[in-house]
Amino acid sequence: FKIHEERLTATPSVRSPEDDPELLFYIPFTETVTVKHFSIRNGSTNGDTAAPRRVKIFTNRDDIDFETARELPAHQETILVEPEHIVDGTVDYPARPASKF
């Protein structure tokens, strides 16, 4: 997770183990925030990694685990652009609708 100005830097980055392609993040905010968009970047230059295929966003939940995330309807679910279409940059996905967390 990076600030917007540092989104194209190579480090830090997040990777899941090859045999377990799911990631789950819990991001507690200490005050109300409005998320207007999120960006995904595939930092691979030689095809050794892949960006996620979809993102599910759950709001105001602190009880999400992998099983719950599979069964519970998400506040927003976004199918992402294939990594080959991201050239030297990121794709910004809008949060629906300017979600407050």
Phi and psi in degrees as GROMACS dihedral restraints (atoms count N, CA, C in turn):
[ dihedral_restraints ]
;  ai    aj    ak    al  type     phi  dphi    fc
    3     4     5     6     1  -137.6    20    10
    4     5     6     7     1   158.7    20    10
    6     7     8     9     1   -72.5    20    10
    7     8     9    10     1   157.7    20    10
    9    10    11    12     1   -54.1    20    10
   10    11    12    13     1   -41.3    20    10
   12    13    14    15     1   -67.1    20    10
   13    14    15    16     1   -21.4    20    10
   15    16    17    18     1  -106.3    20    10
   16    17    18    19     1    13.8    20    10
   18    19    20    21     1   -64.8    20    10
   19    20    21    22     1   -21.3    20    10
   21    22    23    24     1   -95.6    20    10
   22    23    24    25     1    -0.5    20    10
   24    25    26    27     1   -73.7    20    10
   25    26    27    28     1   151.9    20    10
   27    28    29    30     1   -78.3    20    10
   28    29    30    31     1   -26.2    20    10
   30    31    32    33     1  -128.8    20    10
   31    32    33    34     1   150.9    20    10
   33    34    35    36     1   -73.7    20    10
   34    35    36    37     1   163.8    20    10
   36    37    38    39     1  -138.6    20    10
   37    38    39    40     1   168.8    20    10
   39    40    41    42     1  -120.6    20    10
   40    41    42    43     1   133.9    20    10
   42    43    44    45     1  -136.3    20    10
   43    44    45    46     1   144.7    20    10
   45    46    47    48     1  -102.1    20    10
   46    47    48    49     1   157.5    20    10
   48    49    50    51     1   -60.9    20    10
   49    50    51    52     1   147.5    20    10
   51    52    53    54     1   -56.9    20    10
   52    53    54    55     1   -35.9    20    10
   54    55    56    57     1   -89.1    20    10
   55    56    57    58     1     2.3    20    10
   57    58    59    60     1  -142.2    20    10
   58    59    60    61     1    86.3    20    10
   60    61    62    63     1   -78.2    20    10
   61    62    63    64     1     3.8    20    10
   63    64    65    66     1   -93.3    20    10
   64    65    66    67     1   144.5    20    10
   66    67    68    69     1  -128.4    20    10
   67    68    69    70     1   147.9    20    10
   69    70    71    72     1  -136.1    20    10
   70    71    72    73     1   126.0    20    10
   72    73    74    75     1  -118.4    20    10
   73    74    75    76     1   137.4    20    10
   75    76    77    78     1  -115.7    20    10
   76    77    78    79     1   119.0    20    10
   78    79    80    81     1  -122.2    20    10
   79    80    81    82     1    97.1    20    10
   81    82    83    84     1   -82.4    20    10
   82    83    84    85     1   129.7    20    10
   84    85    86    87     1   -98.2    20    10
   85    86    87    88     1   145.3    20    10
   87    88    89    90     1   -89.4    20    10
   88    89    90    91     1    -6.8    20    10
   90    91    92    93     1  -151.9    20    10
   91    92    93    94     1   168.4    20    10
   93    94    95    96     1   -65.6    20    10
   94    95    96    97     1   131.1    20    10
   96    97    98    99     1  -128.0    20    10
   97    98    99   100     1   156.5    20    10
   99   100   101   102     1  -113.6    20    10
  100   101   102   103     1   121.2    20    10
  102   103   104   105     1   -99.0    20    10
  103   104   105   106     1   118.4    20    10
  105   106   107   108     1   -92.1    20    10
  106   107   108   109     1   -31.7    20    10
  108   109   110   111     1  -161.0    20    10
  109   110   111   112     1   165.8    20    10
  111   112   113   114     1  -132.5    20    10
  112   113   114   115     1   153.0    20    10
  114   115   116   117     1  -119.5    20    10
  115   116   117   118     1   142.0    20    10
  117   118   119   120     1  -123.8    20    10
  118   119   120   121     1   136.3    20    10
  120   121   122   123     1  -135.2    20    10
  121   122   123   124     1   131.8    20    10
  123   124   125   126     1   -92.0    20    10
  124   125   126   127     1   108.6    20    10
  126   127   128   129     1   -82.8    20    10
  127   128   129   130     1     3.4    20    10
  129   130   131   132     1   -72.8    20    10
  130   131   132   133     1   135.8    20    10
  132   133   134   135     1  -106.0    20    10
  133   134   135   136     1   -11.0    20    10
  135   136   137   138     1  -125.8    20    10
  136   137   138   139     1    13.1    20    10
  138   139   140   141     1    78.9    20    10
  139   140   141   142     1    13.8    20    10
  141   142   143   144     1   -82.6    20    10
  142   143   144   145     1   -10.2    20    10
  144   145   146   147     1  -133.8    20    10
  145   146   147   148     1   169.3    20    10
  147   148   149   150     1  -138.1    20    10
  148   149   150   151     1   146.3    20    10
  150   151   152   153     1   -75.5    20    10
  151   152   153   154     1   161.7    20    10
  153   154   155   156     1   -65.3    20    10
  154   155   156   157     1   158.3    20    10
  156   157   158   159     1   -90.2    20    10
  157   158   159   160     1   -28.7    20    10
  159   160   161   162     1  -152.5    20    10
  160   161   162   163     1   158.3    20    10
  162   163   164   165     1  -129.2    20    10
  163   164   165   166     1   133.2    20    10
  165   166   167   168     1  -114.0    20    10
  166   167   168   169     1   132.4    20    10
  168   169   170   171     1  -116.4    20    10
  169   170   171   172     1   127.5    20    10
  171   172   173   174     1  -115.9    20    10
  172   173   174   175     1   131.5    20    10
  174   175   176   177     1  -106.6    20    10
  175   176   177   178     1   146.9    20    10
  177   178   179   180     1    53.5    20    10
  178   179   180   181     1    42.3    20    10
  180   181   182   183     1  -128.5    20    10
  181   182   183   184     1   133.7    20    10
  183   184   185   186     1  -119.2    20    10
  184   185   186   187     1    13.4    20    10
  186   187   188   189     1  -116.1    20    10
  187   188   189   190     1    21.1    20    10
  189   190   191   192     1   -81.9    20    10
  190   191   192   193     1   128.4    20    10
  192   193   194   195     1  -128.5    20    10
  193   194   195   196     1  -179.3    20    10
  195   196   197   198     1   -61.5    20    10
  196   197   198   199     1   -41.1    20    10
  198   199   200   201     1   -65.2    20    10
  199   200   201   202     1   -45.5    20    10
  201   202   203   204     1   -62.3    20    10
  202   203   204   205     1   -40.8    20    10
  204   205   206   207     1   -63.7    20    10
  205   206   207   208     1   -31.2    20    10
  207   208   209   210     1   -73.9    20    10
  208   209   210   211     1   -33.7    20    10
  210   211   212   213     1   -95.7    20    10
  211   212   213   214     1   -32.8    20    10
  213   214   215   216     1   -82.4    20    10
  214   215   216   217     1   135.1    20    10
  216   217   218   219     1   -63.2    20    10
  217   218   219   220     1   132.6    20    10
  219   220   221   222     1   -80.4    20    10
  220   221   222   223     1   153.8    20    10
  222   223   224   225     1   -63.1    20    10
  223   224   225   226     1   -37.4    20    10
  225   226   227   228     1  -148.4    20    10
  226   227   228   229     1   135.4    20    10
  228   229   230   231     1  -127.1    20    10
  229   230   231   232     1   126.9    20    10
  231   232   233   234     1  -123.4    20    10
  232   233   234   235     1   127.1    20    10
  234   235   236   237     1   -85.4    20    10
  235   236   237   238     1   126.9    20    10
  237   238   239   240     1   -91.7    20    10
  238   239   240   241     1   157.6    20    10
  240   241   242   243     1   -67.0    20    10
  241   242   243   244     1   142.2    20    10
  243   244   245   246     1   -56.9    20    10
  244   245   246   247     1   138.0    20    10
  246   247   248   249     1   -56.5    20    10
  247   248   249   250     1   -28.8    20    10
  249   250   251   252     1   -63.8    20    10
  250   251   252   253     1   -19.7    20    10
  252   253   254   255     1   -87.8    20    10
  253   254   255   256     1    -4.7    20    10
  255   256   257   258     1   -99.4    20    10
  256   257   258   259     1   107.6    20    10
  258   259   260   261     1  -112.2    20    10
  259   260   261   262     1   116.0    20    10
  261   262   263   264     1    49.0    20    10
  262   263   264   265     1    45.9    20    10
  264   265   266   267     1  -176.7    20    10
  265   266   267   268     1  -156.8    20    10
  267   268   269   270     1  -128.0    20    10
  268   269   270   271     1   166.8    20    10
  270   271   272   273     1  -113.8    20    10
  271   272   273   274     1   127.0    20    10
  273   274   275   276     1   -93.9    20    10
  274   275   276   277     1   125.4    20    10
  276   277   278   279     1  -107.5    20    10
  277   278   279   280     1   129.7    20    10
  279   280   281   282     1   -70.3    20    10
  280   281   282   283     1   142.2    20    10
  282   283   284   285     1   -84.2    20    10
  283   284   285   286     1   143.4    20    10
  285   286   287   288     1   -99.8    20    10
  286   287   288   289     1   134.5    20    10
  288   289   290   291     1   -78.3    20    10
  289   290   291   292     1   116.3    20    10
  291   292   293   294     1    34.6    20    10
  292   293   294   295     1    64.4    20    10
  294   295   296   297     1   -58.6    20    10
  295   296   297   298     1   134.7    20    10
  297   298   299   300     1   -96.4    20    10
  298   299   300   301     1   130.4    20    10
